[in-house]
């Protein structure tokens, strides 16, 4: 747990302990994401790298292609739609920042509403709802440097770094959607 947190610099985004997954949601989300990508599995409580993960560890271009081929990360139909729309947004170069606590509608929420998706409790959707639906996909995009992780701290990145992330996001999203970048 602590090694993963250190390697991913999670202390910058999480103010809890890293002694257990239940205390460190970013580690849990990361582990679940790499498992869904087929790069790891848990056996008797121990996270192990799969044969595919070992094969791709020293082949960054093949790993990039593999990740693109697995996006969006899905466990529910709403995540398929929301994740695909997020990738379309990225591929088009649109801003995907979601300031923490912002409950206003955004492009993704509006598109989901047009497709008939609603939150059971409110009958509508906002930024936080769509952020929850795209959490696993966003986590992968953040970890590969294709989306800023400072969505809750606008302005924390320099313009050059944001531009590089935006370009990575466009390339990965286009590849994930089946386009040649």
Buried (B, 14 or more C-beta within 10 A) or exposed (E): BEEBBEEBEBEEBBEBEBEEBEEBBBBBBBBBBBBBBBBBEEEEEEBEBBEBBEBBEEEEEEBBBBBBEBBBBBEEEBBBBBBBBBBBBBBEEBEBBBEEEBEEBBBBBEBBBEEEBEBEEEEEBBBBBBBBBBBBBBBBBBBBBBBBBBBEEEEEBEEEEBEBBBEBBBBBBBBBBEEEE
